[in-house]
Amino acid sequence: MELHNLKPAEGAVQKEGKRVGRGEGSGKGGTSTRGHKGAKSRSGYSKKIGFEGGQMPLQRRVPKFGFKNINRKEYQGVNLSKLQELVDKGVVKKEVTLDTLVENRLAHKNDLVKILGNGELKASLKVSVHKFTASAKAAIEAAGGEAISL
């Protein structure tokens, strides 16, 4: 081994990439390997999601379908079984109002509430909410209660 044939160990030296945009003499000056003109040659370029080179993007070519009713009213459903649970716990005695349902976290204060007919109601209750299904109204009245729509 002599001074003229010394070499660093394999993989110890990693060559850094050529610095671009540092003058013509560097071999990568001028356009800095970005080619001429166009969006990709500019600083700050980032491709938008779904961009297809100016062609009409797929999400705009595909036809939209369906119908969204802007006047739709969304009701919070509460089943008869939930009302019976409240009676069993002793939370409700005779009357169920919107406030009672809000206190027991079955609805929010601004919700429109609809009583649904799933489950069985044994207690006689006076229920006053926004809407009832036919089966729920029948079940409440069959148990000796009263269904009042607000």
Residue pairs with C-beta under 8 A, 6 or more apart in sequence:
18 26
18 27
18 28
19 26
19 28
20 26
20 28
20 29
20 32
20 33
21 28
21 29
21 32
22 28
22 29
23 29
24 30
31 41
34 40
34 41
35 41
39 45
50 57
50 58
50 59
51 57
52 58
73 112
74 112
75 111
75 112
75 113
75 114
75 130
75 131
76 106
76 107
76 108
76 111
76 112
76 113
76 114
77 113
77 114
77 115
77 116
78 101
78 106
78 107
78 113
78 114
78 115
78 116
78 129
79 115
79 116
79 117
79 118
79 119
80 115
80 116
80 117
80 118
80 119
80 120
80 121
80 136
80 139
80 140
81 118
81 119
81 120
82 106
82 119
83 92
83 96
83 115
83 119
83 121
83 123
83 125
83 127
84 119
84 120
84 121
84 122
84 123
86 92
86 96
86 100
86 104
87 93
87 122
87 123
87 125
91 100
91 104
92 100
92 123
92 125
94 124
94 125
94 126
95 125
95 126
95 127
95 128
96 125
96 126
96 127
96 128
96 129
97 128
97 129
98 107
98 109
98 113
98 128
98 129
98 130
98 150
101 107
101 113
101 129
102 108
102 109
107 113
112 130
112 131
113 129
113 130
113 131
114 129
114 130
114 131
114 132
114 133
115 127
115 129
115 131
115 132
115 133
115 136
115 137
115 140
115 147
116 133
116 136
117 133
117 134
117 135
117 136
117 138
117 139
120 139
121 139
121 140
121 143
121 145
122 143
123 143
123 145
124 143
124 144
124 145
125 140
125 143
125 145
125 146
126 145
126 146
126 148
127 140
127 145
127 146
127 147
127 148
128 148
128 149
128 150
129 149
129 150
130 149
130 150
131 149
132 140
132 147
132 149
136 147
137 147
140 146
140 147
141 147
